[in-house]
Amino acid sequence: MNTESNKLTYLTAYPEHLQAQVRQLIANNQLAQHLHKKYPQTHAIRTDKALYQYVQDIKNAALRNGDQISKVVYDNKLHVIKNALGTHTYVSRVQGSKLKTKNEIRIASLFKTVPEEFLKMIAVHELAHLKEKAHDKAFYQLCTYMEPNYHQYELDCRLYLTQIDIFGGEVWSS
């Protein structure tokens, strides 16, 4: 167990009373149980092809006139604990007289075995970057437009990352 559990790295922006509740769950070794009870099942989206289709379906439902996505993959090189949950990159190229943009979304492979709600939160977050580059009010409004429970899923995903950071291992098995 990480001796710095009082830091709660992923929850620093949340109110102290919420952090205190999380510390209590950690002290009682109940954080994983809490998450598993709230989200008992994992999603079945295990391949890059299935992930691409999943993200494309969300995009088509919520961002019909958004930029096209050329690639969506699980990325083994993304180190969630030190880096990011996912990344959105775009490359602009001149082709003839037109400027073409390719958008790619990469999601950390750790999220192959989590509840669908967490995967959707990450997908929505990266899709929102198609329209809003900065993490500002407009960005989060777009996230909640695409997924009304976005903020709850983000908090619970942060709890999951806290669980991994402190105790290691997984909450859900594949």
Backbone as a chain_set.jsonl record, in Angstrom:
{"seq": "MNTESNKLTYLTAYPEHLQAQVRQLIANNQLAQHLHKKYPQTHAIRTDKALYQYVQDIKNAALRNGDQISKVVYDNKLHVIKNALGTHTYVSRVQGSKLKTKNEIRIASLFKTVPEEFLKMIAVHELAHLKEKAHDKAFYQLCTYMEPNYHQYELDCRLYLTQIDIFGGEVWSS", "coords": {"N": [[0.841, -1.195, 0.0], [0.588, 2.184, -0.856], [2.244, 4.646, 0.916], [1.625, 7.28, 0.807], [-1.097, 7.814, 0.758], [-2.697, 9.825, 1.689], [-2.441, 11.948, -0.009], [-3.985, 11.72, -2.394], [-3.783, 12.079, -5.285], [-5.295, 12.162, -7.719], [-7.562, 13.448, -7.003], [-7.338, 16.054, -6.14], [-8.657, 18.41, -6.936], [-11.164, 18.206, -5.946], [-13.713, 18.718, -3.382], [-12.833, 18.956, 0.134], [-14.427, 17.441, 1.928], [-15.304, 15.337, 0.313], [-12.87, 14.144, -0.342], [-12.196, 13.283, 2.201], [-14.092, 11.269, 2.601], [-13.197, 9.444, 0.708], [-10.663, 8.871, 1.718], [-11.46, 7.495, 3.993], [-12.674, 5.209, 2.871], [-10.378, 4.119, 1.746], [-8.794, 3.676, 4.041], [-10.285, 1.68, 5.237], [-9.955, -0.261, 3.41], [-11.851, -0.466, 1.306], [-12.3, 0.721, -1.125], [-12.057, -0.478, -3.707], [-14.123, -2.358, -3.509], [-16.308, -0.647, -3.254], [-16.304, 0.57, -5.807], [-16.661, -1.684, -7.444], [-19.174, -2.549, -6.635], [-20.772, -0.442, -7.479], [-20.301, -0.416, -10.209], [-20.652, -3.208, -11.593], [-19.984, -4.673, -13.908], [-17.778, -5.145, -16.738], [-16.994, -3.626, -19.916], [-17.308, -4.985, -23.289], [-15.614, -4.283, -25.283], [-12.902, -4.924, -26.795], [-11.108, -4.92, -28.925], [-9.241, -2.899, -31.299], [-10.707, -2.321, -33.58], [-13.382, -2.652, -32.73], [-13.378, -0.673, -30.776], [-12.973, 1.637, -32.333], [-15.409, 1.644, -33.764], [-17.217, 1.949, -31.645], [-16.539, 4.507, -30.609], [-16.995, 6.004, -32.902], [-19.768, 5.655, -33.188], [-20.704, 7.086, -30.952], [-19.805, 9.631, -31.659], [-21.261, 10.035, -34.058], [-23.837, 10.163, -33.04], [-23.777, 12.422, -31.416], [-22.083, 14.44, -32.396], [-22.476, 15.142, -35.182], [-21.639, 16.891, -37.25], [-18.993, 17.127, -36.706], [-15.367, 16.894, -36.98], [-13.921, 14.273, -38.986], [-12.85, 11.062, -37.804], [-9.865, 9.404, -38.07], [-8.573, 7.303, -36.879], [-8.864, 5.146, -34.082], [-7.578, 3.775, -31.247], [-6.485, 1.363, -28.783], [-3.837, 2.058, -26.642], [-0.82, 0.794, -25.692], [1.344, 2.2, -24.846], [0.623, 4.458, -23.501], [0.897, 5.728, -20.376], [-1.077, 5.678, -17.885], [-1.04, 6.378, -15.15], [1.025, 8.196, -14.995], [0.622, 9.9, -17.116], [-1.823, 10.302, -19.243], [-5.342, 9.615, -19.703], [-6.264, 9.246, -22.209], [-5.515, 10.288, -25.567], [-5.857, 12.886, -27.961], [-5.004, 13.527, -31.16], [-4.126, 15.546, -33.952], [-3.304, 15.936, -37.343], [-2.414, 18.157, -39.796], [-2.408, 18.315, -43.275], [-1.363, 19.362, -46.495], [-3.048, 18.669, -49.364], [-2.934, 18.788, -52.582], [-4.891, 21.462, -53.442], [-6.172, 21.585, -51.082], [-6.576, 21.565, -47.506], [-6.084, 18.963, -45.438], [-7.16, 17.26, -42.547], [-6.226, 14.879, -40.175], [-7.599, 13.061, -37.616], [-6.788, 11.442, -34.634], [-7.505, 9.17, -32.026], [-6.317, 7.948, -29.027], [-6.506, 5.544, -26.544], [-5.676, 4.572, -23.308], [-4.489, 1.28, -22.767], [-5.136, 0.112, -20.375], [-7.798, 0.594, -19.997], [-9.246, -1.38, -21.233], [-10.428, -3.234, -19.644], [-12.515, -2.197, -17.949], [-15.514, -0.701, -16.553], [-18.111, 0.116, -18.922], [-18.971, 2.728, -18.644], [-16.708, 4.21, -17.843], [-15.062, 3.972, -20.076], [-16.687, 5.246, -21.934], [-16.717, 7.83, -20.867], [-14.05, 8.596, -21.283], [-13.899, 8.427, -24.077], [-15.827, 10.343, -24.825], [-14.619, 12.616, -23.75], [-12.277, 12.816, -25.331], [-13.465, 13.055, -27.862], [-14.738, 15.513, -27.549], [-12.628, 17.207, -27.823], [-12.426, 17.476, -30.542], [-13.944, 19.636, -31.225], [-13.535, 21.555, -29.209], [-10.573, 22.709, -28.043], [-9.325, 23.466, -25.633], [-9.533, 22.852, -22.062], [-12.048, 24.122, -21.006], [-14.997, 25.982, -19.978], [-16.838, 25.685, -22.123], [-15.886, 23.331, -23.254], [-16.4, 21.381, -21.223], [-19.164, 21.631, -21.09], [-19.854, 20.604, -23.565], [-18.981, 17.988, -23.196], [-20.805, 17.108, -21.212], [-23.104, 17.379, -22.661], [-22.836, 15.329, -24.526], [-22.626, 13.159, -22.801], [-24.591, 12.989, -20.183], [-23.97, 12.132, -17.544], [-21.291, 12.626, -17.28], [-19.524, 13.978, -15.423], [-19.834, 12.515, -13.04], [-18.946, 9.991, -13.858], [-16.329, 10.656, -14.459], [-15.329, 11.336, -11.917], [-15.62, 8.828, -10.62], [-13.924, 7.307, -12.192], [-11.538, 8.52, -11.54], [-11.426, 7.701, -8.915], [-10.974, 5.012, -9.351], [-8.418, 5.138, -10.534], [-7.05, 6.08, -8.334], [-7.324, 3.888, -6.637], [-5.76, 2.003, -8.042], [-3.293, 3.305, -7.956], [-2.703, 3.33, -5.221], [-3.154, 0.686, -4.195], [-2.561, -1.012, -6.307], [-2.955, -3.575, -8.866], [-6.095, -4.822, -10.232], [-9.567, -3.871, -10.315], [-11.63, -5.029, -11.672], [-11.824, -8.114, -13.356], [-10.703, -9.407, -16.51]], "CA": [[0.0, 0.0, 0.0], [1.315, 3.44, -0.963], [2.179, 5.359, 2.196], [1.185, 8.648, 0.579], [-2.514, 7.751, 0.4], [-3.365, 11.063, 2.077], [-2.318, 12.917, -1.088], [-5.094, 11.575, -3.339], [-3.309, 12.797, -6.461], [-6.313, 12.336, -8.753], [-8.761, 14.078, -6.433], [-6.969, 17.326, -5.518], [-9.592, 19.481, -7.296], [-12.465, 17.932, -5.334], [-13.848, 19.277, -2.026], [-12.2, 18.216, 1.223], [-15.342, 16.441, 2.501], [-15.293, 14.176, -0.571], [-11.568, 13.512, -0.143], [-12.248, 12.6, 3.5], [-14.844, 10.023, 2.385], [-12.32, 8.534, -0.032], [-9.644, 8.414, 2.682], [-12.099, 6.494, 4.863], [-12.774, 3.982, 2.076], [-9.012, 3.593, 1.626], [-8.386, 3.186, 5.358], [-11.028, 0.438, 5.479], [-9.692, -1.124, 2.261], [-13.159, -0.687, 0.68], [-12.455, 1.505, -2.348], [-12.325, -1.41, -4.816], [-15.457, -2.923, -3.279], [-17.246, 0.436, -3.561], [-16.361, 0.707, -7.262], [-17.216, -2.905, -8.035], [-20.604, -2.566, -6.333], [-21.411, 0.584, -8.299], [-20.117, -0.816, -11.608], [-20.303, -4.631, -11.474], [-19.587, -5.324, -15.161], [-16.894, -4.442, -17.668], [-17.473, -3.609, -21.301], [-16.787, -6.076, -24.126], [-14.923, -3.647, -26.404], [-11.518, -5.312, -26.538], [-10.247, -4.737, -30.089], [-9.187, -1.548, -31.846], [-11.817, -2.184, -34.532], [-14.595, -2.444, -31.928], [-13.231, 0.63, -30.13], [-13.226, 2.639, -33.371], [-16.844, 1.673, -34.034], [-17.856, 2.48, -30.437], [-16.313, 5.958, -30.578], [-17.676, 6.552, -34.081], [-21.205, 5.684, -32.876], [-20.922, 8.223, -30.041], [-19.601, 10.829, -32.472], [-22.386, 10.187, -34.987], [-25.04, 10.524, -32.288], [-23.681, 13.709, -30.723], [-21.288, 15.43, -33.129], [-22.618, 14.755, -36.594], [-20.852, 17.74, -38.14], [-17.62, 17.213, -36.21], [-14.323, 16.361, -37.858], [-13.846, 12.82, -39.103], [-11.807, 10.394, -37.034], [-9.212, 8.439, -38.946], [-8.066, 6.159, -36.132], [-9.11, 5.051, -32.642], [-6.89, 2.559, -30.819], [-5.952, 1.211, -27.442], [-2.406, 2.318, -26.731], [-0.033, 0.221, -24.594], [2.41, 3.121, -24.451], [0.103, 5.511, -22.622], [1.03, 5.362, -18.969], [-2.162, 6.433, -17.267], [-0.705, 6.92, -13.842], [1.946, 9.321, -15.146], [0.379, 10.703, -18.304], [-3.197, 10.665, -19.57], [-6.288, 8.522, -19.95], [-6.332, 9.115, -23.652], [-5.005, 11.46, -26.264], [-6.446, 13.231, -29.249], [-4.019, 14.24, -31.968], [-4.546, 15.822, -35.317], [-2.231, 16.327, -38.239], [-2.916, 18.845, -40.984], [-1.553, 18.127, -44.449], [-1.847, 19.95, -47.733], [-3.206, 17.709, -50.457], [-3.391, 19.602, -53.703], [-5.274, 22.807, -52.996], [-6.973, 21.448, -49.867], [-5.918, 21.24, -46.248], [-6.733, 17.784, -44.864], [-6.816, 17.003, -41.158], [-6.463, 13.521, -39.689], [-7.773, 13.018, -36.17], [-6.574, 10.131, -34.022], [-7.764, 9.062, -30.589], [-5.64, 6.81, -28.405], [-6.992, 5.325, -25.176], [-4.762, 3.678, -22.598], [-4.915, -0.126, -22.762], [-5.689, -0.176, -19.055], [-9.247, 0.751, -20.053], [-9.886, -2.512, -21.902], [-11.142, -4.046, -18.642], [-13.211, -1.32, -17.001], [-16.926, -0.543, -16.921], [-18.343, 0.912, -20.131], [-19.118, 4.138, -18.27], [-15.386, 4.832, -17.837], [-14.632, 4.046, -21.461], [-17.486, 6.29, -22.582], [-16.245, 9.124, -20.379], [-12.792, 8.903, -21.957], [-14.222, 8.654, -25.488], [-16.511, 11.637, -24.898], [-13.6, 13.633, -23.477], [-11.423, 12.972, -26.515], [-14.302, 13.574, -28.946], [-14.98, 16.941, -27.299], [-11.472, 17.945, -28.332], [-12.613, 17.752, -31.963], [-14.543, 20.976, -31.331], [-12.98, 22.454, -28.193], [-9.212, 22.253, -27.74], [-8.978, 23.748, -24.23], [-10.419, 22.341, -21.013], [-12.743, 25.277, -20.461], [-16.422, 25.784, -19.729], [-17.47, 25.173, -23.348], [-15.45, 21.943, -23.402], [-17.143, 20.522, -20.295], [-20.572, 21.649, -21.502], [-19.955, 19.657, -24.674], [-18.86, 16.647, -22.603], [-22.062, 16.752, -20.548], [-24.111, 17.23, -23.717], [-22.665, 13.987, -25.102], [-22.868, 12.183, -21.724], [-25.088, 13.748, -19.032], [-23.315, 11.706, -16.302], [-19.854, 12.745, -17.504], [-18.769, 14.357, -14.231], [-19.855, 11.391, -12.101], [-18.062, 8.957, -14.394], [-14.955, 11.132, -14.309], [-14.976, 11.166, -10.507], [-15.464, 7.402, -10.324], [-12.707, 6.872, -12.873], [-10.439, 9.015, -10.705], [-11.37, 6.791, -7.762], [-10.333, 3.8, -9.856], [-6.988, 5.431, -10.664], [-6.546, 6.16, -6.96], [-7.238, 2.491, -6.187], [-4.583, 1.403, -8.69], [-2.101, 4.001, -7.47], [-2.427, 2.975, -3.825], [-3.158, -0.75, -3.94], [-2.14, -1.78, -7.475], [-3.921, -4.576, -9.295], [-7.305, -4.403, -10.932], [-10.838, -4.041, -9.618], [-12.412, -5.936, -12.502], [-10.993, -9.027, -14.147], [-11.137, -9.417, -17.912]], "C": [[0.877, 1.245, 0.0], [1.15, 4.224, 0.331], [1.702, 6.791, 2.033], [-0.29, 8.693, 0.199], [-3.265, 9.014, 0.787], [-3.327, 12.108, 0.963], [-3.499, 12.887, -2.055], [-4.852, 12.393, -4.609], [-4.408, 13.105, -7.468], [-7.541, 13.096, -8.274], [-8.487, 15.454, -5.838], [-7.949, 18.458, -5.819], [-10.961, 19.31, -6.638], [-12.5, 18.46, -3.901], [-13.262, 18.354, -0.951], [-13.129, 17.152, 1.805], [-15.396, 15.184, 1.637], [-13.969, 13.417, -0.422], [-11.539, 12.743, 1.18], [-13.008, 11.279, 3.38], [-13.982, 8.987, 1.673], [-11.225, 8.004, 0.886], [-10.199, 7.341, 3.608], [-12.253, 5.162, 4.131], [-11.406, 3.313, 1.945], [-8.565, 2.974, 2.941], [-9.049, 1.846, 5.679], [-10.839, -0.585, 4.351], [-10.994, -1.483, 1.531], [-13.348, 0.07, -0.627], [-12.783, 0.609, -3.545], [-13.736, -1.994, -4.703], [-16.531, -1.89, -3.636], [-17.422, 0.575, -5.077], [-17.025, -0.504, -7.919], [-18.721, -3.004, -7.791], [-21.365, -1.585, -7.236], [-21.387, 0.212, -9.788], [-19.699, -2.289, -11.639], [-19.734, -5.275, -12.743], [-18.62, -4.463, -15.965], [-17.51, -4.474, -19.061], [-16.825, -4.751, -22.084], [-16.005, -5.537, -25.326], [-13.42, -3.853, -26.214], [-10.57, -5.048, -27.713], [-10.265, -3.281, -30.554], [-10.341, -1.301, -32.816], [-13.127, -1.905, -33.785], [-14.56, -1.081, -31.241], [-13.512, 1.751, -31.123], [-14.732, 2.771, -33.621], [-17.611, 2.286, -32.861], [-17.747, 4.009, -30.4], [-17.029, 6.624, -31.752], [-19.183, 6.646, -33.838], [-21.544, 6.85, -31.946], [-20.82, 9.524, -30.828], [-20.798, 11.078, -33.388], [-23.663, 10.609, -34.269], [-24.979, 11.949, -31.753], [-22.973, 14.809, -31.515], [-21.323, 15.149, -34.628], [-21.752, 15.59, -37.531], [-19.428, 17.955, -37.625], [-16.644, 16.623, -37.206], [-14.356, 14.844, -37.865], [-12.694, 12.287, -38.258], [-11.176, 9.341, -37.938], [-8.771, 7.187, -38.198], [-8.46, 6.279, -34.659], [-8.503, 3.726, -32.201], [-6.639, 2.568, -29.321], [-4.434, 1.349, -27.564], [-1.694, 1.776, -25.493], [1.014, 1.188, -24.063], [1.929, 4.273, -23.583], [0.198, 5.013, -21.187], [0.079, 6.233, -18.167], [-1.738, 7.099, -15.971], [0.195, 8.146, -13.976], [1.556, 10.281, -16.258], [-1.088, 11.062, -18.451], [-4.047, 9.424, -19.765], [-6.372, 8.218, -21.427], [-5.74, 10.354, -24.275], [-5.772, 11.642, -27.561], [-5.369, 14.001, -29.998], [-4.6, 14.494, -33.344], [-3.348, 16.339, -36.098], [-2.868, 16.972, -39.456], [-1.905, 18.677, -42.107], [-2.197, 18.818, -45.643], [-1.875, 18.855, -48.784], [-3.795, 18.461, -51.63], [-3.674, 21.008, -53.217], [-6.082, 22.768, -51.703], [-6.108, 21.12, -48.66], [-6.709, 20.103, -45.604], [-6.236, 17.591, -43.436], [-7.158, 15.567, -40.81], [-6.522, 13.575, -38.168], [-7.596, 11.592, -35.677], [-6.88, 10.22, -32.537], [-7.078, 7.8, -30.099], [-6.102, 6.74, -26.95], [-6.085, 4.299, -24.522], [-5.343, 2.271, -22.513], [-5.492, -0.569, -21.419], [-7.219, -0.164, -19.086], [-9.953, -0.302, -20.901], [-10.752, -3.293, -20.925], [-11.729, -3.172, -17.541], [-14.688, -1.279, -17.386], [-17.072, 0.349, -18.161], [-18.453, 2.404, -19.815], [-17.775, 4.871, -18.293], [-14.872, 4.999, -19.264], [-15.392, 5.153, -22.196], [-17.029, 7.67, -22.152], [-14.97, 9.539, -21.101], [-13.051, 9.222, -23.43], [-14.878, 10.017, -25.682], [-15.508, 12.775, -24.705], [-12.747, 13.888, -24.724], [-12.218, 13.482, -27.717], [-14.575, 15.07, -28.779], [-13.823, 17.788, -27.809], [-11.541, 18.172, -29.84], [-13.149, 19.166, -32.178], [-13.895, 21.986, -30.394], [-11.601, 21.943, -27.777], [-8.868, 22.406, -26.257], [-9.984, 23.123, -23.274], [-11.09, 23.533, -20.327], [-14.231, 24.961, -20.294], [-17.133, 25.187, -20.942], [-17.123, 23.697, -23.562], [-16.281, 21.027, -22.506], [-18.644, 20.542, -20.556], [-20.799, 20.665, -22.64], [-19.86, 18.221, -24.16], [-20.181, 16.219, -21.963], [-23.225, 16.694, -21.536], [-24.045, 15.808, -24.286], [-22.943, 12.891, -24.085], [-23.293, 12.951, -20.475], [-24.424, 13.373, -17.697], [-21.794, 11.821, -16.369], [-19.082, 13.013, -16.203], [-18.742, 13.245, -13.18], [-18.921, 10.288, -12.571], [-16.597, 9.369, -14.268], [-14.491, 10.971, -12.861], [-14.722, 9.694, -10.186], [-14.233, 6.814, -11.016], [-11.474, 7.334, -12.095], [-10.304, 8.17, -9.429], [-10.673, 5.494, -8.155], [-8.82, 3.999, -9.989], [-6.328, 5.54, -9.292], [-6.358, 4.76, -6.397], [-5.982, 1.828, -6.754], [-3.294, 2.0, -8.13], [-1.711, 3.531, -6.071], [-2.254, 1.475, -3.636], [-2.614, -1.59, -5.096], [-3.241, -2.746, -7.876], [-5.114, -3.981, -9.995], [-8.533, -4.645, -10.068], [-11.694, -5.063, -10.345], [-11.454, -6.855, -13.239], [-11.565, -9.099, -15.55], [-11.991, -10.612, -18.232]], "O": [[1.817, 1.337, 0.789], [0.027, 4.44, 0.787], [1.403, 7.455, 3.026], [-0.69, 9.534, -0.607], [-4.356, 9.26, 0.275], [-4.107, 13.06, 0.991], [-3.962, 13.942, -2.489], [-5.631, 13.284, -4.948], [-4.445, 14.206, -8.018], [-8.457, 13.357, -9.054], [-9.323, 15.976, -5.1], [-8.06, 19.387, -5.019], [-11.821, 20.181, -6.764], [-11.455, 18.634, -3.274], [-13.208, 17.136, -1.117], [-12.668, 16.062, 2.144], [-15.52, 14.079, 2.166], [-13.958, 12.187, -0.38], [-10.93, 11.677, 1.268], [-12.617, 10.282, 3.985], [-14.029, 7.8, 1.995], [-10.895, 6.819, 0.84], [-9.498, 6.394, 3.965], [-11.993, 4.105, 4.705], [-11.294, 2.09, 2.024], [-8.019, 1.871, 2.956], [-8.444, 0.984, 6.316], [-11.48, -1.637, 4.34], [-11.22, -2.641, 1.182], [-14.444, 0.063, -1.187], [-13.695, 0.915, -4.313], [-14.45, -2.104, -5.7], [-17.543, -2.229, -4.249], [-18.545, 0.684, -5.571], [-17.843, -0.363, -8.829], [-19.459, -3.489, -8.648], [-22.47, -1.88, -7.694], [-22.332, 0.492, -10.525], [-18.506, -2.583, -11.705], [-19.073, -6.31, -12.663], [-18.635, -3.234, -15.888], [-18.424, -5.25, -19.339], [-15.902, -5.403, -21.595], [-15.763, -6.271, -26.284], [-12.752, -3.055, -25.556], [-9.358, -4.962, -27.518], [-11.188, -2.529, -30.242], [-10.888, -0.2, -32.867], [-13.888, -1.019, -34.172], [-15.586, -0.41, -31.133], [-14.21, 2.709, -30.795], [-15.261, 3.88, -33.68], [-18.548, 3.056, -33.067], [-18.737, 4.708, -30.187], [-17.606, 7.7, -31.596], [-19.81, 7.625, -34.246], [-22.558, 7.522, -32.134], [-21.657, 10.415, -30.677], [-21.289, 12.203, -33.481], [-24.481, 11.336, -34.833], [-26.009, 12.615, -31.644], [-23.249, 15.991, -31.311], [-20.28, 14.942, -35.249], [-21.194, 15.067, -38.496], [-18.74, 18.873, -38.071], [-17.035, 15.941, -38.153], [-14.761, 14.21, -36.89], [-11.698, 12.974, -38.03], [-11.87, 8.494, -38.5], [-8.612, 6.127, -38.802], [-8.399, 7.357, -34.069], [-8.869, 2.671, -32.719], [-6.587, 3.618, -28.681], [-3.829, 0.812, -28.491], [-1.935, 2.241, -24.379], [1.516, 1.014, -22.953], [2.74, 4.986, -22.992], [-0.372, 3.977, -20.844], [0.392, 7.372, -17.819], [-2.054, 8.265, -15.734], [0.127, 9.048, -13.142], [2.108, 11.378, -16.337], [-1.551, 12.029, -17.845], [-3.533, 8.324, -19.967], [-6.533, 7.068, -21.835], [-5.493, 11.35, -23.595], [-6.262, 10.688, -28.166], [-4.879, 15.019, -29.51], [-5.454, 13.751, -33.828], [-2.506, 17.074, -35.581], [-3.763, 16.396, -40.074], [-0.704, 18.87, -41.916], [-3.42, 18.85, -45.777], [-0.867, 18.204, -49.058], [-4.994, 18.739, -51.673], [-2.803, 21.667, -52.649], [-6.616, 23.79, -51.271], [-5.058, 20.487, -48.774], [-7.88, 20.274, -45.265], [-5.047, 17.739, -43.152], [-8.252, 15.092, -41.113], [-5.605, 14.076, -37.518], [-8.175, 10.654, -36.225], [-6.559, 11.208, -31.876], [-7.234, 6.724, -30.677], [-6.09, 7.736, -26.227], [-5.764, 3.273, -25.121], [-6.526, 2.088, -22.227], [-6.257, -1.532, -21.357], [-7.859, -0.844, -18.284], [-11.122, -0.139, -21.249], [-11.712, -3.946, -21.336], [-11.471, -3.384, -16.356], [-15.063, -1.779, -18.447], [-16.245, 1.228, -18.405], [-18.071, 3.243, -20.63], [-17.708, 6.026, -18.716], [-14.315, 6.039, -19.615], [-14.809, 5.902, -22.98], [-16.958, 8.584, -22.973], [-14.823, 10.697, -21.489], [-12.488, 10.175, -23.969], [-14.524, 10.757, -26.599], [-15.551, 13.777, -25.419], [-12.529, 15.035, -25.116], [-11.695, 14.263, -28.511], [-14.635, 15.805, -29.765], [-14.009, 18.946, -28.184], [-10.783, 18.986, -30.369], [-12.847, 19.811, -33.183], [-13.726, 23.15, -30.757], [-11.489, 20.853, -27.215], [-8.185, 21.551, -25.692], [-11.14, 22.894, -23.631], [-10.735, 23.899, -19.207], [-14.659, 23.818, -20.451], [-17.947, 24.275, -20.793], [-17.965, 22.912, -23.998], [-16.806, 20.014, -22.968], [-19.328, 19.56, -20.27], [-21.817, 19.974, -22.678], [-20.577, 17.34, -24.635], [-20.623, 15.086, -22.155], [-24.226, 16.028, -21.272], [-25.075, 15.168, -24.498], [-23.434, 11.82, -24.44], [-22.445, 13.508, -19.778], [-24.327, 14.219, -16.808], [-21.09, 11.176, -15.592], [-18.091, 12.337, -15.923], [-17.731, 13.059, -12.503], [-18.184, 9.713, -11.77], [-15.731, 8.535, -14.003], [-13.373, 10.517, -12.616], [-13.722, 9.358, -9.552], [-13.579, 5.922, -10.474], [-10.483, 6.609, -12.007], [-9.198, 7.955, -8.933], [-9.88, 4.946, -7.389], [-8.038, 3.131, -9.603], [-5.178, 5.137, -9.117], [-5.348, 4.476, -5.753], [-5.235, 1.172, -6.028], [-2.329, 1.283, -7.866], [-0.529, 3.357, -5.774], [-1.304, 1.039, -2.984], [-2.246, -2.748, -4.898], [-4.327, -2.739, -7.298], [-5.144, -2.791, -10.31], [-8.534, -5.516, -9.198], [-12.394, -5.862, -9.722], [-10.395, -6.423, -13.694], [-12.758, -8.882, -15.76], [-12.435, -10.767, -19.369]]}, "num_chains": 1, "name": "protein.A"}
